[in-house]
Amino acid sequence: MRIGDAMRRLVPPGSLVLFLFFLAGIWLAISPFAMTTQLSGQHWTAATVNNVTLGTIMMVVSLLGILGYMLFALRDLIRETQAKHGVAEEQAS
Amino acid sequence: MRTTQPALGKYICGMVASLIIFLAGGWLILAPFALGYQPYGADWVSQTTNDFATGIPVAVVALASFVLFFYSLLGSLRAAGVLTARVRPVAQVTAPYQAPQALVPYQTDLDKTLATLAAALAADLTARRQTGSDQQSGQTIDQAVN
């Protein structure tokens, strides 16, 4: 299998969508400071706590989703390759 | 039916991540009112606008992502033979008639009976054609003699 085909199986369009969620999580976490609704040196408001918490959750979940999919797909790829080698060896013998 | 070991972990992983992010998007939409930093009846503050502008696309895309991962899961289950694919009606094509051959093995009594009947019909048709051509040639000879 070529590297391009393997990468296509490891990183499907769904993982790209999860990466978009990762970017959205980054934006959510920094938005109170970027939009200056959270003043520096002040206690965090409820909106800031909410946005930072949700942004962090989205970043973690999307990263775990991408990595989890990649690991499971890699495991399936290795199993398929081993099965193909096994069949080829049986035919050769 | 092809049977292979289904690999479902990756799809379930994607579905769980999409579901959690969908819930997060829904909470983002509700949060300004639930946490009280958006007063009722007042103009939206910038945090509320930001939460809505982020939460709605996140929820919609996460739902679409969940559905796509779910369909991929169904496809994998079908490929593994766990689920059966829908049977689509196929248009029947009438095959041209072929005379039964003696070497073809008969699988059932019905096949054998039908083949015998078809052979008898074919023989009858051939005999009628031969009779018709004999009569025509006889008439032609009579006309030539007269």
gemmi code that builds the backbone of each chain (N, CA, C; Angstrom):
import gemmi

chains = {
    "A": [
        ("MET", (0.843, -1.206, 0.000), (0.000, 0.000, 0.000), (0.875, 1.252, 0.000)),
        ("ARG", (0.476, 2.211, -0.813), (1.262, 3.444, -0.886), (1.011, 4.313, 0.341)),
        ("ILE", (1.937, 5.253, 0.548), (1.825, 6.121, 1.730), (0.557, 6.979, 1.634)),
        ("GLY", (0.249, 7.446, 0.413), (-0.948, 8.275, 0.236), (-2.224, 7.532, 0.596)),
        ("ASP", (-2.299, 6.258, 0.163), (-3.492, 5.469, 0.493), (-3.592, 5.228, 1.994)),
        ("ALA", (-2.447, 4.931, 2.600), (-2.452, 4.693, 4.050), (-2.869, 5.949, 4.801)),
        ("MET", (-2.372, 7.110, 4.355), (-2.737, 8.364, 5.034), (-4.223, 8.661, 4.864)),
        ("ARG", (-4.758, 8.310, 3.673), (-6.189, 8.528, 3.437), (-7.030, 7.672, 4.380)),
        ("ARG", (-6.532, 6.480, 4.685), (-7.283, 5.627, 5.607), (-7.099, 6.068, 7.048)),
        ("LEU", (-5.943, 6.636, 7.349), (-5.710, 7.053, 8.737), (-6.343, 8.405, 9.047)),
        ("VAL", (-6.413, 9.290, 8.043), (-6.977, 10.629, 8.256), (-8.145, 10.818, 7.291)),
        ("PRO", (-9.333, 10.365, 7.655), (-10.498, 10.518, 6.784), (-11.061, 11.930, 6.882)),
        ("PRO", (-12.051, 12.287, 6.047), (-12.666, 13.618, 6.144), (-13.233, 13.903, 7.525)),
        ("GLY", (-13.705, 12.862, 8.214), (-14.230, 13.061, 9.567), (-13.185, 13.619, 10.513)),
        ("SER", (-11.952, 13.188, 10.349), (-10.889, 13.704, 11.206), (-10.592, 15.166, 10.884)),
        ("LEU", (-10.761, 15.543, 9.622), (-10.569, 16.954, 9.268), (-11.644, 17.816, 9.938)),
        ("VAL", (-12.866, 17.282, 10.002), (-13.941, 18.000, 10.694), (-13.602, 18.129, 12.185)),
        ("LEU", (-13.067, 17.054, 12.752), (-12.676, 17.117, 14.165), (-11.552, 18.148, 14.364)),
        ("PHE", (-10.688, 18.285, 13.373), (-9.636, 19.304, 13.478), (-10.249, 20.707, 13.451)),
        ("LEU", (-11.320, 20.879, 12.666), (-12.030, 22.166, 12.680), (-12.581, 22.450, 14.076)),
        ("PHE", (-13.098, 21.417, 14.734), (-13.592, 21.585, 16.102), (-12.453, 21.956, 17.049)),
        ("PHE", (-11.284, 21.406, 16.792), (-10.119, 21.756, 17.607), (-9.814, 23.253, 17.474)),
        ("LEU", (-9.864, 23.742, 16.213), (-9.628, 25.172, 15.997), (-10.723, 26.017, 16.665)),
        ("ALA", (-11.964, 25.539, 16.568), (-13.073, 26.261, 17.212), (-12.869, 26.292, 18.727)),
        ("GLY", (-12.349, 25.196, 19.279), (-12.073, 25.157, 20.716), (-11.011, 26.172, 21.118)),
        ("ILE", (-9.982, 26.310, 20.278), (-8.941, 27.301, 20.561), (-9.558, 28.699, 20.568)),
        ("TRP", (-10.391, 28.954, 19.569), (-11.008, 30.279, 19.495), (-11.895, 30.538, 20.719)),
        ("LEU", (-12.666, 29.535, 21.106), (-13.546, 29.715, 22.266), (-12.734, 30.044, 23.512)),
        ("ALA", (-11.611, 29.354, 23.667), (-10.822, 29.543, 24.888), (-10.183, 30.928, 24.933)),
        ("ILE", (-9.800, 31.451, 23.788), (-9.105, 32.747, 23.814), (-10.038, 33.923, 23.530)),
        ("SER", (-11.295, 33.616, 23.160), (-12.180, 34.702, 22.724), (-12.442, 35.770, 23.807)),
        ("PRO", (-12.598, 35.410, 25.095), (-12.841, 36.479, 26.077), (-11.684, 37.478, 26.139)),
        ("PHE", (-10.484, 36.993, 25.924), (-9.319, 37.887, 25.981), (-9.123, 38.612, 24.651)),
        ("ALA", (-9.404, 37.906, 23.559), (-9.246, 38.540, 22.251), (-10.288, 39.636, 22.036)),
        ("MET", (-11.491, 39.417, 22.580), (-12.550, 40.415, 22.405), (-12.580, 41.423, 23.551)),
        ("THR", (-11.628, 41.300, 24.467), (-11.469, 42.203, 25.623), (-12.744, 42.309, 26.468)),
        ("THR", (-13.527, 41.210, 26.477), (-14.651, 41.195, 27.412), (-14.184, 40.755, 28.797)),
        ("GLN", (-13.006, 40.176, 28.863), (-12.406, 39.811, 30.142), (-11.205, 40.731, 30.356)),
        ("LEU", (-11.344, 41.600, 31.352), (-10.264, 42.542, 31.616), (-9.130, 41.835, 32.349)),
        ("SER", (-7.911, 42.223, 32.018), (-6.770, 41.564, 32.651), (-6.663, 42.013, 34.104)),
        ("GLY", (-6.300, 41.067, 34.965), (-6.159, 41.371, 36.389), (-7.448, 41.246, 37.173)),
        ("GLN", (-8.565, 41.151, 36.488), (-9.859, 41.009, 37.166), (-10.192, 39.520, 37.339)),
        ("HIS", (-11.121, 39.256, 38.258), (-11.614, 37.882, 38.380), (-12.367, 37.517, 37.107)),
        ("TRP", (-12.255, 36.222, 36.783), (-12.921, 35.779, 35.550), (-14.435, 35.836, 35.734)),
        ("THR", (-15.097, 36.339, 34.704), (-16.566, 36.366, 34.738), (-17.108, 34.973, 34.392)),
        ("ALA", (-18.424, 34.826, 34.594), (-19.048, 33.531, 34.280), (-18.889, 33.193, 32.805)),
        ("ALA", (-18.997, 34.220, 31.952), (-18.868, 33.980, 30.514), (-17.462, 33.494, 30.173)),
        ("THR", (-16.464, 34.081, 30.824), (-15.077, 33.676, 30.547), (-14.849, 32.238, 31.002)),
        ("VAL", (-15.299, 31.924, 32.205), (-15.120, 30.555, 32.712), (-15.804, 29.553, 31.783)),
        ("ASN", (-17.015, 29.908, 31.372), (-17.760, 29.011, 30.476), (-17.019, 28.816, 29.161)),
        ("ASN", (-16.576, 29.907, 28.555), (-15.931, 29.780, 27.247), (-14.606, 29.033, 27.337)),
        ("VAL", (-13.829, 29.344, 28.359), (-12.530, 28.669, 28.480), (-12.743, 27.178, 28.753)),
        ("THR", (-13.700, 26.857, 29.610), (-13.958, 25.444, 29.911), (-14.435, 24.687, 28.665)),
        ("LEU", (-15.406, 25.264, 27.972), (-15.924, 24.585, 26.783), (-14.862, 24.483, 25.687)),
        ("GLY", (-14.078, 25.532, 25.531), (-13.009, 25.497, 24.530), (-12.012, 24.403, 24.830)),
        ("THR", (-11.661, 24.264, 26.110), (-10.714, 23.209, 26.486), (-11.317, 21.831, 26.237)),
        ("ILE", (-12.588, 21.675, 26.607), (-13.246, 20.375, 26.378), (-13.248, 20.048, 24.888)),
        ("MET", (-13.584, 21.038, 24.068), (-13.634, 20.774, 22.628), (-12.257, 20.430, 22.077)),
        ("MET", (-11.241, 21.120, 22.561), (-9.883, 20.805, 22.084), (-9.503, 19.377, 22.453)),
        ("VAL", (-9.743, 19.009, 23.715), (-9.339, 17.680, 24.193), (-10.131, 16.583, 23.463)),
        ("VAL", (-11.445, 16.787, 23.371), (-12.282, 15.748, 22.754), (-11.941, 15.580, 21.273)),
        ("SER", (-11.751, 16.699, 20.570), (-11.451, 16.563, 19.141), (-10.081, 15.919, 18.934)),
        ("LEU", (-9.115, 16.266, 19.768), (-7.796, 15.639, 19.634), (-7.877, 14.149, 19.939)),
        ("LEU", (-8.617, 13.804, 21.013), (-8.776, 12.382, 21.339), (-9.487, 11.648, 20.206)),
        ("GLY", (-10.487, 12.305, 19.590), (-11.199, 11.676, 18.476), (-10.270, 11.427, 17.301)),
        ("ILE", (-9.464, 12.417, 16.962), (-8.531, 12.256, 15.834), (-7.529, 11.138, 16.127)),
        ("LEU", (-6.930, 11.205, 17.320), (-5.904, 10.208, 17.661), (-6.515, 8.807, 17.802)),
        ("GLY", (-7.711, 8.739, 18.413), (-8.360, 7.442, 18.566), (-8.673, 6.810, 17.232)),
        ("TYR", (-9.244, 7.613, 16.316), (-9.549, 7.088, 14.979), (-8.272, 6.610, 14.302)),
        ("MET", (-7.207, 7.421, 14.452), (-5.947, 7.082, 13.788), (-5.382, 5.773, 14.339)),
        ("LEU", (-5.456, 5.609, 15.653), (-4.919, 4.388, 16.263), (-5.722, 3.156, 15.829)),
        ("PHE", (-7.054, 3.270, 15.864), (-7.876, 2.125, 15.454), (-7.658, 1.804, 13.979)),
        ("ALA", (-7.565, 2.842, 13.141), (-7.350, 2.601, 11.713), (-5.981, 1.965, 11.481)),
        ("LEU", (-4.984, 2.394, 12.255), (-3.645, 1.813, 12.121), (-3.662, 0.343, 12.533)),
        ("ARG", (-4.397, 0.043, 13.599), (-4.506, -1.350, 14.040), (-5.159, -2.206, 12.950)),
        ("ASP", (-6.236, -1.672, 12.342), (-6.911, -2.419, 11.273), (-5.984, -2.629, 10.079)),
        ("LEU", (-5.205, -1.589, 9.776), (-4.275, -1.677, 8.643), (-3.236, -2.761, 8.882)),
        ("ILE", (-2.707, -2.800, 10.107), (-1.692, -3.806, 10.430), (-2.298, -5.205, 10.361)),
        ("ARG", (-3.528, -5.351, 10.870), (-4.183, -6.671, 10.826), (-4.413, -7.125, 9.394)),
        ("GLU", (-4.864, -6.188, 8.537), (-5.097, -6.539, 7.133), (-3.811, -6.993, 6.465)),
        ("THR", (-2.733, -6.246, 6.720), (-1.457, -6.593, 6.095), (-0.984, -7.954, 6.579)),
        ("GLN", (-1.133, -8.216, 7.881), (-0.720, -9.528, 8.405), (-1.559, -10.643, 7.799)),
        ("ALA", (-2.859, -10.392, 7.635), (-3.731, -11.421, 7.045), (-3.332, -11.687, 5.598)),
        ("LYS", (-3.002, -10.605, 4.848), (-2.586, -10.794, 3.455), (-1.303, -11.614, 3.376)),
        ("HIS", (-0.349, -11.279, 4.269), (0.917, -12.041, 4.274), (0.654, -13.502, 4.612)),
        ("GLY", (-0.279, -13.749, 5.551), (-0.597, -15.122, 5.930), (-1.169, -15.897, 4.761)),
        ("VAL", (-2.071, -15.276, 4.012), (-2.672, -15.937, 2.848), (-1.607, -16.207, 1.787)),
        ("ALA", (-0.732, -15.224, 1.568), (0.322, -15.399, 0.561), (1.262, -16.545, 0.952)),
        ("GLU", (1.578, -16.656, 2.245), (2.453, -17.735, 2.696), (1.778, -19.095, 2.546)),
        ("GLU", (0.455, -19.134, 2.814), (-0.271, -20.399, 2.680), (-0.311, -20.839, 1.216)),
        ("GLN", (-0.499, -19.865, 0.321), (-0.531, -20.211, -1.099), (0.845, -20.651, -1.590)),
        ("ALA", (1.880, -20.045, -1.050), (3.228, -20.397, -1.481), (3.606, -21.793, -1.010)),
        ("SER", (3.137, -22.178, 0.201), (3.535, -23.473, 0.751), (2.672, -24.614, 0.211)),
    ],
    "B": [
        ("MET", (-22.098, -15.106, 1.297), (-21.921, -13.848, 2.022), (-20.506, -13.780, 2.581)),
        ("ARG", (-19.840, -12.637, 2.349), (-18.482, -12.473, 2.804), (-18.478, -12.168, 4.297)),
        ("THR", (-17.649, -12.845, 5.051), (-17.584, -12.574, 6.489), (-16.160, -12.216, 6.851)),
        ("THR", (-15.989, -10.991, 7.351), (-14.699, -10.558, 7.856), (-14.920, -9.988, 9.244)),
        ("GLN", (-13.820, -9.838, 9.964), (-13.954, -9.305, 11.309), (-14.225, -7.805, 11.229)),
        ("PRO", (-15.374, -7.346, 11.738), (-15.689, -5.922, 11.612), (-14.780, -5.074, 12.481)),
        ("ALA", (-14.322, -3.934, 11.936), (-13.479, -3.000, 12.682), (-14.321, -1.768, 12.979)),
        ("LEU", (-14.875, -1.729, 14.178), (-15.862, -0.700, 14.488), (-15.320, 0.378, 15.408)),
        ("GLY", (-14.175, 0.120, 16.039), (-13.673, 1.042, 17.067), (-13.481, 2.451, 16.568)),
        ("LYS", (-12.952, 2.587, 15.351), (-12.665, 3.928, 14.845), (-13.947, 4.719, 14.623)),
        ("TYR", (-14.993, 4.040, 14.130), (-16.251, 4.755, 13.888), (-16.907, 5.166, 15.207)),
        ("ILE", (-16.867, 4.258, 16.173), (-17.465, 4.580, 17.474), (-16.706, 5.732, 18.124)),
        ("CYS", (-15.388, 5.730, 17.960), (-14.565, 6.824, 18.494), (-14.996, 8.160, 17.878)),
        ("GLY", (-15.144, 8.180, 16.564), (-15.580, 9.402, 15.899), (-16.983, 9.811, 16.302)),
        ("MET", (-17.870, 8.814, 16.473), (-19.248, 9.126, 16.858), (-19.303, 9.722, 18.261)),
        ("VAL", (-18.525, 9.157, 19.172), (-18.539, 9.673, 20.553), (-17.999, 11.101, 20.584)),
        ("ALA", (-16.901, 11.344, 19.857), (-16.337, 12.694, 19.832), (-17.331, 13.685, 19.226)),
        ("SER", (-17.985, 13.271, 18.143), (-18.966, 14.164, 17.508), (-20.140, 14.445, 18.434)),
        ("LEU", (-20.576, 13.420, 19.156), (-21.720, 13.594, 20.057), (-21.368, 14.559, 21.197)),
        ("ILE", (-20.184, 14.395, 21.766), (-19.787, 15.284, 22.867), (-19.695, 16.724, 22.368)),
        ("ILE", (-19.127, 16.898, 21.171), (-18.978, 18.259, 20.636), (-20.339, 18.841, 20.258)),
        ("PHE", (-21.255, 17.977, 19.807), (-22.617, 18.451, 19.533), (-23.268, 18.975, 20.821)),
        ("LEU", (-23.098, 18.225, 21.907), (-23.661, 18.678, 23.184), (-22.996, 19.986, 23.633)),
        ("ALA", (-21.697, 20.089, 23.391), (-20.996, 21.320, 23.755), (-21.536, 22.506, 22.951)),
        ("GLY", (-21.802, 22.270, 21.657), (-22.382, 23.336, 20.834), (-23.752, 23.764, 21.334)),
        ("GLY", (-24.553, 22.768, 21.725), (-25.871, 23.091, 22.280), (-25.773, 23.887, 23.567)),
        ("TRP", (-24.821, 23.496, 24.407), (-24.639, 24.237, 25.662), (-24.169, 25.675, 25.381)),
        ("LEU", (-23.323, 25.841, 24.374), (-22.845, 27.182, 24.022), (-24.017, 28.106, 23.685)),
        ("ILE", (-25.027, 27.539, 23.006), (-26.185, 28.353, 22.626), (-27.008, 28.725, 23.856)),
        ("LEU", (-27.101, 27.785, 24.786), (-27.939, 28.025, 25.966), (-27.225, 28.823, 27.057)),
        ("ALA", (-25.907, 28.744, 27.086), (-25.139, 29.252, 28.221), (-25.402, 30.725, 28.574)),
        ("PRO", (-25.488, 31.629, 27.584), (-25.697, 33.040, 27.975), (-26.946, 33.249, 28.810)),
        ("PHE", (-27.979, 32.490, 28.548), (-29.228, 32.625, 29.306), (-29.178, 31.798, 30.582)),
        ("ALA", (-28.538, 30.615, 30.492), (-28.488, 29.752, 31.666), (-27.588, 30.346, 32.744)),
        ("LEU", (-26.493, 30.953, 32.342), (-25.557, 31.507, 33.326), (-25.888, 32.954, 33.682)),
        ("GLY", (-26.785, 33.563, 32.949), (-27.286, 34.872, 33.325), (-26.445, 36.050, 32.896)),
        ("TYR", (-25.467, 35.851, 32.025), (-24.699, 37.029, 31.574), (-25.341, 37.677, 30.353)),
        ("GLN", (-26.466, 37.151, 29.920), (-27.269, 37.840, 28.898), (-28.641, 38.110, 29.509)),
        ("PRO", (-28.908, 39.366, 29.896), (-30.215, 39.652, 30.498), (-31.335, 39.528, 29.467)),
        ("TYR", (-32.488, 39.054, 29.940), (-33.631, 38.895, 29.044), (-34.128, 40.257, 28.586)),
        ("GLY", (-34.468, 40.356, 27.278), (-35.041, 41.574, 26.750), (-34.023, 42.619, 26.353)),
        ("ALA", (-32.805, 42.480, 26.784), (-31.776, 43.479, 26.451), (-31.073, 43.087, 25.155)),
        ("ASP", (-30.357, 44.054, 24.583), (-29.557, 43.738, 23.400), (-28.489, 42.713, 23.761)),
        ("TRP", (-28.141, 41.901, 22.766), (-27.150, 40.864, 23.034), (-25.780, 41.491, 23.275)),
        ("VAL", (-25.122, 41.000, 24.332), (-23.750, 41.441, 24.571), (-22.831, 40.677, 23.618)),
        ("SER", (-21.591, 41.152, 23.513), (-20.697, 40.545, 22.517), (-20.398, 39.079, 22.829)),
        ("GLN", (-20.377, 38.710, 24.112), (-20.136, 37.301, 24.463), (-21.276, 36.411, 23.978)),
        ("THR", (-22.490, 36.924, 24.090), (-23.633, 36.137, 23.621), (-23.560, 35.947, 22.110)),
        ("THR", (-23.263, 37.018, 21.396), (-23.141, 36.913, 19.934), (-22.053, 35.921, 19.553)),
        ("ASN", (-20.935, 36.006, 20.257), (-19.828, 35.100, 19.966), (-20.220, 33.651, 20.254)),
        ("ASP", (-20.899, 33.422, 21.384), (-21.298, 32.057, 21.728), (-22.286, 31.505, 20.705)),
        ("PHE", (-23.224, 32.336, 20.276), (-24.180, 31.880, 19.269), (-23.480, 31.621, 17.935)),
        ("ALA", (-22.627, 32.542, 17.528), (-21.957, 32.404, 16.224), (-21.041, 31.192, 16.206)),
        ("THR", (-20.530, 30.810, 17.357), (-19.688, 29.614, 17.409), (-20.525, 28.355, 17.648)),
        ("GLY", (-21.506, 28.463, 18.545), (-22.262, 27.281, 18.964), (-23.118, 26.681, 17.878)),
        ("ILE", (-23.783, 27.542, 17.075), (-24.679, 26.993, 16.042), (-23.894, 26.212, 14.973)),
        ("PRO", (-22.817, 26.779, 14.378), (-22.065, 25.974, 13.404), (-21.457, 24.714, 14.018)),
        ("VAL", (-20.984, 24.833, 15.252), (-20.379, 23.655, 15.898), (-21.432, 22.552, 16.050)),
        ("ALA", (-22.625, 22.918, 16.507), (-23.669, 21.904, 16.715), (-24.094, 21.283, 15.386)),
        ("VAL", (-24.262, 22.121, 14.363), (-24.719, 21.596, 13.065), (-23.673, 20.668, 12.450)),
        ("VAL", (-22.419, 21.133, 12.444), (-21.367, 20.318, 11.825), (-21.133, 19.043, 12.636)),
        ("ALA", (-21.230, 19.140, 13.958), (-21.044, 17.943, 14.779), (-22.148, 16.927, 14.521)),
        ("LEU", (-23.357, 17.403, 14.325), (-24.462, 16.479, 14.020), (-24.234, 15.800, 12.667)),
        ("ALA", (-23.808, 16.607, 11.675), (-23.522, 16.024, 10.354), (-22.379, 15.013, 10.457)),
        ("SER", (-21.371, 15.354, 11.238), (-20.244, 14.444, 11.412), (-20.691, 13.143, 12.081)),
        ("PHE", (-21.555, 13.270, 13.071), (-22.077, 12.078, 13.755), (-22.827, 11.179, 12.776)),
        ("VAL", (-23.660, 11.796, 11.941), (-24.442, 11.016, 10.972), (-23.510, 10.317, 9.974)),
        ("LEU", (-22.466, 11.032, 9.525), (-21.552, 10.425, 8.555), (-20.778, 9.259, 9.171)),
        ("PHE", (-20.313, 9.446, 10.417), (-19.619, 8.341, 11.087), (-20.575, 7.160, 11.266)),
        ("PHE", (-21.851, 7.452, 11.544), (-22.831, 6.389, 11.742), (-23.049, 5.616, 10.440)),
        ("TYR", (-23.125, 6.342, 9.315), (-23.299, 5.654, 8.037), (-22.062, 4.827, 7.684)),
        ("SER", (-20.884, 5.351, 8.044), (-19.671, 4.563, 7.812), (-19.705, 3.285, 8.637)),
        ("LEU", (-20.201, 3.397, 9.861), (-20.330, 2.220, 10.722), (-21.283, 1.198, 10.101)),
        ("LEU", (-22.407, 1.683, 9.573), (-23.364, 0.773, 8.931), (-22.728, 0.103, 7.709)),
        ("GLY", (-21.972, 0.890, 6.938), (-21.299, 0.327, 5.767), (-20.304, -0.755, 6.149)),
        ("SER", (-19.591, -0.511, 7.243), (-18.629, -1.511, 7.705), (-19.337, -2.779, 8.169)),
        ("LEU", (-20.467, -2.604, 8.843), (-21.230, -3.777, 9.299), (-21.781, -4.563, 8.110)),
        ("ARG", (-22.218, -3.824, 7.062), (-22.705, -4.514, 5.866), (-21.575, -5.272, 5.185)),
        ("ALA", (-20.400, -4.617, 5.114), (-19.264, -5.275, 4.459), (-18.839, -6.521, 5.212)),
        ("ALA", (-19.011, -6.494, 6.537), (-18.624, -7.659, 7.340), (-19.686, -8.741, 7.331)),
        ("GLY", (-20.860, -8.429, 6.766), (-21.917, -9.425, 6.709), (-22.817, -9.444, 7.916)),
        ("VAL", (-22.612, -8.513, 8.860), (-23.471, -8.473, 10.046), (-24.860, -7.980, 9.655)),
        ("LEU", (-24.882, -6.930, 8.835), (-26.154, -6.424, 8.313), (-26.265, -6.865, 6.862)),
        ("THR", (-27.496, -7.150, 6.447), (-27.684, -7.525, 5.053), (-28.034, -6.288, 4.247)),
        ("ALA", (-27.468, -6.216, 3.051), (-27.753, -5.079, 2.179), (-29.173, -5.187, 1.665)),
        ("ARG", (-29.747, -4.025, 1.334), (-31.100, -4.021, 0.794), (-31.135, -4.751, -0.538)),
        ("VAL", (-32.185, -5.568, -0.727), (-32.334, -6.287, -1.991), (-33.110, -5.403, -2.949)),
        ("ARG", (-32.464, -5.042, -4.039), (-33.133, -4.197, -5.029), (-33.764, -5.072, -6.094)),
        ("PRO", (-34.976, -4.712, -6.531), (-35.604, -5.512, -7.585), (-34.833, -5.384, -8.888)),
        ("VAL", (-34.531, -6.518, -9.477), (-33.761, -6.532, -10.726), (-34.699, -6.868, -11.865)),
        ("ALA", (-34.602, -6.098, -12.941), (-35.451, -6.344, -14.106), (-35.081, -7.681, -14.726)),
        ("GLN", (-36.117, -8.494, -14.997), (-35.849, -9.815, -15.542), (-35.609, -9.711, -17.043)),
        ("VAL", (-34.586, -10.344, -17.504), (-34.247, -10.336, -18.918), (-34.617, -11.693, -19.493)),
        ("THR", (-35.416, -11.669, -20.565), (-35.816, -12.938, -21.166), (-34.695, -13.428, -22.068)),
        ("ALA", (-34.194, -14.573, -21.739), (-33.100, -15.140, -22.518), (-33.657, -15.800, -23.768)),
        ("PRO", (-32.914, -15.754, -24.870), (-33.386, -16.425, -26.087), (-33.452, -17.931, -25.872)),
        ("TYR", (-34.381, -18.538, -26.610), (-34.596, -19.975, -26.421), (-33.404, -20.764, -26.927)),
        ("GLN", (-33.000, -21.730, -26.118), (-31.916, -22.613, -26.525), (-32.407, -24.038, -26.381)),
        ("ALA", (-32.098, -24.822, -27.389), (-32.532, -26.214, -27.343), (-31.790, -26.923, -26.211)),
        ("PRO", (-32.472, -27.780, -25.469), (-31.814, -28.465, -24.363), (-30.740, -29.407, -24.871)),
        ("GLN", (-29.632, -29.395, -24.181), (-28.535, -30.248, -24.575), (-28.531, -31.487, -23.686)),
        ("ALA", (-28.088, -32.575, -24.270), (-28.139, -33.835, -23.530), (-27.134, -33.857, -22.372)),
        ("LEU", (-26.086, -33.028, -22.500), (-25.038, -33.084, -21.483), (-25.342, -32.235, -20.262)),
        ("VAL", (-26.350, -31.359, -20.391), (-26.645, -30.487, -19.254), (-27.280, -31.314, -18.140)),
        ("PRO", (-26.728, -31.272, -16.931), (-27.310, -32.084, -15.856), (-28.617, -31.481, -15.383)),
        ("TYR", (-29.612, -32.329, -15.187), (-30.909, -31.859, -14.706), (-30.873, -31.798, -13.194)),
        ("GLN", (-31.228, -30.611, -12.674), (-31.129, -30.460, -11.230), (-32.417, -30.883, -10.539)),
        ("THR", (-33.542, -30.618, -11.185), (-34.798, -30.989, -10.548), (-35.678, -31.689, -11.554)),
        ("ASP", (-36.729, -32.294, -11.049), (-37.680, -32.968, -11.942), (-38.409, -31.958, -12.821)),
        ("LEU", (-38.658, -30.757, -12.238), (-39.351, -29.728, -13.014), (-38.519, -29.302, -14.208)),
        ("ASP", (-37.195, -29.139, -13.993), (-36.309, -28.783, -15.098), (-36.369, -29.842, -16.185)),
        ("LYS", (-36.353, -31.086, -15.751), (-36.342, -32.184, -16.725), (-37.638, -32.203, -17.543)),
        ("THR", (-38.752, -32.016, -16.845), (-40.053, -32.027, -17.526), (-40.148, -30.888, -18.532)),
        ("LEU", (-39.720, -29.691, -18.076), (-39.777, -28.530, -18.962), (-38.874, -28.725, -20.173)),
        ("ALA", (-37.694, -29.290, -19.947), (-36.769, -29.503, -21.063), (-37.356, -30.491, -22.062)),
        ("THR", (-37.991, -31.536, -21.567), (-38.619, -32.521, -22.457), (-39.736, -31.882, -23.278)),
        ("LEU", (-40.535, -31.066, -22.601), (-41.637, -30.381, -23.275), (-41.117, -29.438, -24.351)),
        ("ALA", (-40.048, -28.694, -24.015), (-39.470, -27.752, -24.984), (-38.899, -28.508, -26.176)),
        ("ALA", (-38.270, -29.654, -25.922), (-37.716, -30.447, -27.021), (-38.818, -30.962, -27.927)),
        ("ALA", (-39.931, -31.405, -27.320), (-41.050, -31.898, -28.119), (-41.644, -30.784, -28.968)),
        ("LEU", (-41.791, -29.599, -28.389), (-42.317, -28.451, -29.144), (-41.399, -28.091, -30.299)),
        ("ALA", (-40.082, -28.086, -30.037), (-39.118, -27.741, -31.081), (-39.184, -28.759, -32.216)),
        ("ALA", (-39.311, -30.048, -31.877), (-39.398, -31.090, -32.898), (-40.675, -30.928, -33.717)),
        ("ASP", (-41.771, -30.599, -33.040), (-43.047, -30.404, -33.724), (-42.973, -29.230, -34.698)),
        ("LEU", (-42.368, -28.138, -34.249), (-42.217, -26.959, -35.115), (-41.381, -27.292, -36.342)),
        ("THR", (-40.295, -28.010, -36.122), (-39.427, -28.388, -37.234), (-40.182, -29.259, -38.244)),
        ("ALA", (-40.968, -30.220, -37.734), (-41.727, -31.112, -38.619), (-42.744, -30.321, -39.426)),
        ("ARG", (-43.413, -29.362, -38.782), (-44.416, -28.551, -39.499), (-43.761, -27.717, -40.587)),
        ("ARG", (-42.584, -27.140, -40.258), (-41.887, -26.335, -41.274), (-41.505, -27.196, -42.473)),
        ("GLN", (-41.038, -28.427, -42.184), (-40.645, -29.311, -43.284), (-41.854, -29.681, -44.138)),
        ("THR", (-42.984, -29.952, -43.499), (-44.212, -30.297, -44.230), (-44.644, -29.129, -45.111)),
        ("GLY", (-44.595, -27.916, -44.556), (-44.984, -26.727, -45.306), (-44.101, -26.504, -46.517)),
        ("SER", (-42.801, -26.695, -46.343), (-41.889, -26.479, -47.469), (-42.074, -27.557, -48.537)),
        ("ASP", (-42.402, -28.810, -48.098), (-42.668, -29.879, -49.077), (-43.904, -29.562, -49.915)),
        ("GLN", (-44.957, -29.055, -49.220), (-46.183, -28.723, -49.955), (-45.921, -27.606, -50.955)),
        ("GLN", (-45.169, -26.606, -50.522), (-44.869, -25.476, -51.428), (-44.092, -25.959, -52.648)),
        ("SER", (-43.090, -26.807, -52.435), (-42.291, -27.292, -53.568), (-43.141, -28.160, -54.495)),
        ("GLY", (-44.096, -28.944, -53.937), (-45.005, -29.758, -54.747), (-45.879, -28.895, -55.621)),
        ("GLN", (-46.400, -27.803, -55.023), (-47.245, -26.888, -55.799), (-46.445, -26.244, -56.923)),
        ("THR", (-45.215, -25.877, -56.639), (-44.370, -25.249, -57.650), (-44.123, -26.212, -58.811)),
        ("ILE", (-43.895, -27.479, -58.496), (-43.645, -28.475, -59.549), (-44.909, -28.663, -60.392)),
        ("ASP", (-46.092, -28.744, -59.717), (-47.349, -28.902, -60.451), (-47.568, -27.744, -61.410)),
        ("GLN", (-47.322, -26.507, -60.930), (-47.500, -25.332, -61.792), (-46.558, -25.393, -62.984)),
        ("ALA", (-45.337, -25.869, -62.744), (-44.362, -25.935, -63.837), (-44.783, -26.979, -64.866)),
        ("VAL", (-45.348, -28.090, -64.387), (-45.769, -29.154, -65.302), (-46.964, -28.692, -66.134)),
        ("ASN", (-47.933, -28.005, -65.479), (-49.114, -27.527, -66.195), (-48.726, -26.382, -67.134)),
    ],
}
model = gemmi.Model(1)
for chain_id, residues in chains.items():
    chain = gemmi.Chain(chain_id)
    for i, (resn, *xyz) in enumerate(residues, 1):
        res = gemmi.Residue()
        res.name, res.seqid = resn, gemmi.SeqId(i, " ")
        for name, pos in zip(("N", "CA", "C"), xyz):
            atom = gemmi.Atom()
            atom.name, atom.element = name, gemmi.Element(name[0])
            atom.pos, atom.b_iso = gemmi.Position(*pos), 0.0
            res.add_atom(atom)
        chain.add_residue(res)
    model.add_chain(chain)
structure = gemmi.Structure()
structure.add_model(model)
structure.setup_entities()
